[in-house]
Amino acid sequence: MSKSTLSPLYITYDGLLDPLGASQILPYLKGIAAVQRGMVVLSFEKAERAARDGEAMAEVLKIHGIQWKPLRFTTGLGVFGKAWDLAKMYFWGVRLAKRHDVHAVHTRGHPAAQIGLFIKRLVGAKLIFDFRGLWVDERVDKGGWDLSRWFHRMQYNHFKRTERTLLSNADQVVVLTQAVVSEVIKLGATPPSKITVIPCCADFDHFSLATVQRQARARHSAGIPNDARVLGYLGSVGRMYMLDRFFRLFELAAVQRKDVHALVITQDVAALKKVMDSALPSVLHARVHIKPATRNEVPNVIPAMDLLVSFIQPSYARMAASPTKLAECFTVGIPVICNAGVGDVAEQIRQLGAGIIVDPTSNDDLLAAVDRLDEICAMGGIRLRDAAREVLGLEVAVVRYQSVYSKLN
């Protein structure tokens, strides 16, 4: 495959050494580097991860022809730390762009895109805005900004104006969902031809099909009876993830079926236990199994599930969301129970025959799901894995990223 000479600079505030970096950044960088020579990456890394894994990562990137400038991610200083990191991003972004004579700046997220636009205006490089989501509105969803407070409203309005400027000046825009395309056009991303949809995909080589043997091993490790019917939860604990409704579904199922157990895979164990104490009768706590797994451990834990439950609070910002955990569970052949109003999730579930859509706030809907548990579980397996690979396989994302770069040539 012949390579182009755009010499791209990739800027991300997320670390390549973070779990997200391993699943949603590094594989795409390798794919882009396969068709673009001279790639340079600027990222922010946690100190302990950099000390432990930095040299190995540098070697991996070198093999793929990628030069890497890792900066220290500032912790413990709140907003001042973010401002300091942003200043470093400006300084090193400009320095690297000039040193390597870059012709394209690929920026992951809103803060990085601000630096990318500055570099575009300074040296005339093309700008790829990897949008990731409605970041400004997500800050409100997650409680970071309270719009009843004037200072938070001022920040919100400022960054919404900045968002419009970034979208209108980007040469290419990457979004995670089809659902958000019309919205980013309204926000300034015109013409529509410069928008490419690339969902959060999964590495089918990293996640293997849940065979009977792998399921048995995973359940033994988690202390789950081998003949149980297991409802799974995967990911962070936070107010947008409606974990209380997951426990409500589990409670309704446990009343009807003595074989029902719950598996929760999360690093947020303390927060999880608080939700359990408030949302689930204590008599059922013994049937909840908690596994704080790393990314490398998750593929060996997921097979213990019969199905994944993913309830996410719908909102304006959620139209841009593409939950990675769905793609990961599909690779293992695990179907889902989830809700509408989140990105392209409902359409993907219907397209793939990957589970059912319910209203998690409705006990009637949850009871109906309980009645269909065996039917939903039968939707999984190799058929689901194969169907999902055509839509959410890592190679799908790599090809689309390569097409984004081809539009800049």
Summary of the structure (lengths in Angstrom):
residues: 409
radius of gyration: 21.9
end to end distance: 15.8
largest distance: 66.0
contacts: 1407
relative contact order: 0.11
helix: 53%
strand: 16%
